[in-house]
C-alpha cells in the first residue's frame, strides 16, 4: 500500500513539474498555486550597486492550504535606510484561485490576491512597495495562460500606503501596479523523471503608477531559474528601467533566491 502511494505521489509530481515549472515566475506570482499541504521556504537577497551598495534579505514561508488557496508570511531586513542591516518588518500574502480551465499541457487560470505589510522605516521614496519599504495593503487580480512550454501571466492591483511604524508618513498613499510575465521551459527537452534539472527562462515587465502625480515606471526583468530534484529552486534576475519617473529603491536591482519545497508534510 505504501509503495503504491509513494509511486502515485512521484508520478503526480513528474507530471506536474514540467507542466508548471515555467509558471514559477521570479518577480511575480502566477494565478496557479503551490501543491496543497506543501511548505515552501525561501531565502532571498536583492539590492543595487549605485550610488552605494545596498541590499535586503527576505525570509519567506509559503503554505498550500488547498488547491485553490495559498498563504505567505515574510520577514525583511536591509541596510537601505541605515548604515547596517536591521529588521524592517513583516508582511502576509494570500491568493485564491477562483477560475480554472484545464486540459493536457495547457490551462487558463485566474486568482485574486491580497497583501498586508507592517514596516518600520523612513519613507523617502515615491514608490509604494510593501516588500520592506511601506506599511499598507494591496489587492488585485492575476490571470495565467499555459501553452505547453510557454506560460504567460498578467496582473493588476491597487496599493494603499499607511503610516510606517515610528510615525513615518508616506509621500504617496495610492498606487496602481501592473505586470506582464512570460516563462519558457528550456530544459529538459523530454521529461522522464523528477530528478532531471529544469532550466526556465523568464522576461517580466513590472510597472507602477501613482495616480494624479505624474510618477510612473516600467521595468524589464529577465531571469533564469534552475529546479533540482523537483523541490530545490534557484532564481537569478536583474531588473532595469524601460522608463522611469519615480524615486524608488527598485531601479537597477539584482535578485538571488533559493527556495526549498516540502510536499505532503501534513498528510
C-alpha positions as CSV (number, residue, x, y, z in Angstrom):
1,X,0.0,0.0,0.0
2,X,2.7,2.5,1.0
3,X,4.7,1.6,-2.1
4,X,1.7,2.3,-4.3
5,X,1.1,5.7,-2.6
6,X,4.7,6.6,-3.0
7,X,4.7,5.8,-6.7
8,X,1.5,7.7,-7.2
9,X,3.0,10.7,-5.4
10,X,6.1,10.8,-7.6
11,X,4.1,10.0,-10.7
12,X,1.9,13.0,-10.0
13,X,5.0,15.2,-9.3
14,X,6.7,14.2,-12.5
15,X,3.6,15.1,-14.5
16,X,3.1,18.4,-12.6
17,X,6.7,19.7,-12.6
18,X,7.3,20.1,-16.4
19,X,3.8,21.5,-16.8
20,X,4.1,24.1,-14.1
21,X,7.8,24.9,-14.0
22,X,7.6,27.8,-16.4
23,X,4.9,29.4,-14.2
24,X,7.2,29.8,-11.3
25,X,7.9,33.5,-12.1
26,X,10.8,35.1,-10.3
27,X,9.4,38.6,-9.8
28,X,5.7,38.0,-9.8
29,X,3.1,35.3,-8.7
30,X,1.0,33.3,-11.2
31,X,-2.7,32.5,-10.9
32,X,-1.7,28.9,-10.1
33,X,-0.9,27.8,-6.6
34,X,1.7,25.6,-5.0
35,X,0.7,22.0,-4.2
36,X,-1.8,21.5,-1.4
37,X,-0.4,20.6,2.0
38,X,3.1,21.6,1.0
39,X,5.5,24.1,2.6
40,X,7.9,26.4,0.7
41,X,10.9,28.0,2.4
42,X,12.5,31.0,0.6
43,X,15.7,33.0,1.3
44,X,16.2,35.9,-0.9
45,X,18.8,38.7,-1.4
46,X,18.2,41.7,-3.6
47,X,19.9,45.1,-3.9
48,X,21.6,47.7,-6.0
49,X,25.2,48.9,-6.5
50,X,24.8,52.7,-7.2
51,X,25.3,55.2,-5.7
52,X,26.4,52.8,-2.9
53,X,25.9,49.1,-2.5
54,X,22.7,48.3,-0.5
55,X,20.9,45.1,-0.1
56,X,17.8,43.5,1.5
57,X,17.4,39.9,2.9
58,X,14.0,38.3,2.8
59,X,12.9,35.2,4.7
60,X,9.6,33.7,3.5
61,X,7.4,30.7,4.3
62,X,4.6,29.6,1.9
63,X,1.9,27.1,2.5
64,X,-0.6,25.5,0.2
65,X,-3.8,25.3,2.1
66,X,-5.6,23.5,-0.7
67,X,-5.6,23.6,-4.5
68,X,-7.3,27.0,-4.5
69,X,-5.7,28.8,-1.6
70,X,-2.1,29.6,-0.6
71,X,-0.6,31.9,2.0
72,X,2.8,33.5,2.6
73,X,4.5,35.1,5.6
74,X,7.6,37.2,5.1
75,X,10.3,38.9,7.2
76,X,12.5,41.8,5.9
77,X,15.9,43.1,6.9
78,X,18.1,45.6,5.0
79,X,20.6,48.5,5.1
80,X,18.6,50.7,2.7
81,X,17.8,53.3,5.3
82,X,20.5,52.7,7.9
83,X,24.3,52.1,7.7
84,X,23.9,48.5,8.8
85,X,21.4,45.7,8.4
86,X,18.3,46.0,10.6
87,X,14.9,44.3,10.9
88,X,12.3,46.2,8.9
89,X,9.0,44.4,9.4
90,X,6.7,41.7,8.2
91,X,4.1,41.1,5.5
92,X,1.4,38.5,4.9
93,X,0.0,37.4,1.5
94,X,-2.9,35.3,0.4
95,X,-4.0,34.1,-3.1
96,X,-7.3,32.4,-4.0
97,X,-7.7,30.8,-7.4
98,X,-11.4,31.2,-8.4
99,X,-11.4,30.2,-12.1
100,X,-9.6,27.4,-14.0
101,X,-10.0,25.7,-17.4
102,X,-7.5,22.8,-17.6
103,X,-6.6,20.4,-20.4
104,X,-3.5,18.4,-21.4
105,X,-0.3,20.7,-21.2
106,X,-2.4,23.8,-21.2
107,X,-4.7,25.8,-18.9
108,X,-6.1,29.2,-18.1
109,X,-6.5,30.3,-14.5
110,X,-7.5,33.5,-12.6
111,X,-6.9,34.4,-9.0
112,X,-7.5,37.2,-6.5
113,X,-4.7,38.2,-4.1
114,X,-4.2,40.4,-1.1
115,X,-1.2,41.6,0.8
116,X,-0.7,43.5,4.1
117,X,2.6,44.8,5.5
118,X,3.8,46.4,8.7
119,X,7.2,48.2,8.3
120,X,9.4,50.4,10.5
121,X,11.4,52.6,8.1
122,X,11.7,56.1,6.9
123,X,9.6,56.7,3.7
124,X,11.7,58.9,1.3
125,X,10.5,57.2,-1.9
126,X,7.7,58.0,-4.2
127,X,7.1,54.3,-4.9
128,X,4.8,52.3,-2.6
129,X,6.4,49.0,-2.0
130,X,5.2,46.5,0.6
131,X,8.4,44.5,0.4
132,X,10.2,46.2,3.3
133,X,9.6,49.9,2.4
134,X,6.0,50.7,3.2
135,X,3.2,49.7,5.6
136,X,0.0,49.2,3.7
137,X,-2.4,46.9,1.8
138,X,-2.6,45.6,-1.7
139,X,-5.3,43.8,-3.6
140,X,-5.6,42.6,-7.2
141,X,-6.2,40.0,-9.9
142,X,-3.9,37.8,-11.8
143,X,-4.5,35.6,-14.9
144,X,-2.2,32.9,-16.3
145,X,-2.3,31.1,-19.6
146,X,-0.1,27.9,-20.0
147,X,0.6,26.8,-23.6
148,X,2.8,23.7,-23.4
149,X,6.3,25.1,-22.6
150,X,5.3,28.7,-22.6
151,X,3.4,30.4,-19.8
152,X,2.0,34.0,-20.0
153,X,0.7,35.9,-17.0
154,X,-0.6,39.4,-16.2
155,X,-1.7,41.2,-13.1
156,X,-3.4,44.4,-12.0
157,X,-3.5,45.6,-8.4
158,X,-4.1,48.6,-6.1
159,X,-1.9,49.6,-3.3
160,X,-2.7,51.8,-0.3
161,X,0.1,53.0,1.9
162,X,-0.3,53.7,5.7
163,X,2.0,55.5,8.1
164,X,5.0,53.3,8.9
165,X,5.7,52.3,12.4
166,X,7.8,55.0,14.1
167,X,5.5,57.7,12.8
168,X,6.8,58.0,9.2
169,X,4.1,59.2,6.8
170,X,4.5,58.0,3.2
171,X,5.0,60.6,0.4
172,X,2.2,58.9,-1.6
173,X,-0.8,56.9,-0.3
174,X,-2.2,55.4,-3.6
175,X,-0.7,53.4,-6.4
176,X,-1.6,51.1,-9.2
177,X,0.7,48.2,-10.1
178,X,0.7,46.1,-13.3
179,X,2.8,43.2,-14.5
180,X,3.2,41.1,-17.7
181,X,5.3,37.9,-17.4
182,X,6.4,35.2,-19.8
183,X,8.2,31.9,-18.9
184,X,9.6,29.2,-21.1
185,X,10.8,25.7,-20.1
186,X,14.2,25.4,-21.8
187,X,15.3,22.1,-20.4
188,X,14.7,19.2,-20.2
189,X,13.5,18.7,-23.7
190,X,11.8,15.5,-22.7
191,X,10.7,15.0,-19.1
192,X,11.3,11.4,-17.8
193,X,11.8,11.6,-14.0
194,X,11.7,14.1,-11.1
195,X,15.5,14.1,-10.7
196,X,16.0,16.0,-14.0
197,X,17.1,19.6,-13.7
198,X,14.7,22.1,-15.1
199,X,16.0,25.3,-16.6
200,X,13.5,28.1,-17.2
201,X,13.9,31.5,-18.9
202,X,11.7,34.5,-18.0
203,X,11.0,38.0,-19.2
204,X,8.8,40.2,-17.0
205,X,7.5,43.7,-17.3
206,X,6.9,45.4,-13.9
207,X,5.3,48.8,-13.6
208,X,3.6,51.2,-11.2
209,X,1.8,54.5,-11.5
210,X,0.9,57.0,-8.7
211,X,-2.5,58.5,-10.0
212,X,-2.5,62.2,-10.4
213,X,1.2,62.6,-9.6
214,X,2.9,62.1,-12.9
215,X,5.0,59.4,-11.3
216,X,5.4,56.1,-13.0
217,X,7.9,53.5,-14.2
218,X,8.1,50.4,-16.3
219,X,11.0,47.9,-15.8
220,X,12.0,44.8,-17.7
221,X,13.4,41.9,-15.6
222,X,15.0,39.0,-17.4
223,X,15.6,35.9,-15.2
224,X,16.9,32.4,-15.3
225,X,15.7,29.6,-12.9
226,X,17.1,26.2,-12.0
227,X,15.0,23.5,-10.3
228,X,16.8,20.5,-8.9
229,X,15.1,17.2,-7.9
230,X,11.7,19.0,-8.2
231,X,12.0,20.6,-4.8
232,X,15.0,22.9,-4.8
233,X,14.8,26.1,-6.8
234,X,17.4,28.8,-7.6
235,X,16.4,32.1,-9.2
236,X,18.7,34.8,-10.7
237,X,17.2,38.1,-12.0
238,X,18.1,41.7,-12.8
239,X,15.6,44.5,-13.4
240,X,16.3,47.7,-15.3
241,X,14.0,50.6,-16.3
242,X,12.5,51.0,-19.7
243,X,11.1,54.3,-18.5
244,X,11.3,55.9,-15.0
245,X,9.7,58.9,-13.4
246,X,9.6,57.8,-9.8
247,X,12.1,57.9,-6.8
248,X,12.5,54.4,-5.6
249,X,14.8,51.6,-4.5
250,X,13.8,49.0,-7.1
251,X,15.6,50.7,-10.0
252,X,18.5,48.6,-11.4
253,X,18.2,45.8,-8.9
254,X,19.5,42.3,-8.8
255,X,17.8,39.3,-7.1
256,X,19.1,36.0,-5.9
257,X,16.7,33.5,-4.3
258,X,16.9,29.9,-3.0
259,X,13.7,28.0,-2.3
260,X,13.1,24.6,-0.9
261,X,9.7,22.8,-1.0
262,X,8.4,20.1,1.3
263,X,5.5,18.1,-0.2
264,X,2.6,16.5,1.7
265,X,4.0,17.4,5.1
266,X,0.6,17.5,6.9
267,X,-1.0,14.4,5.3
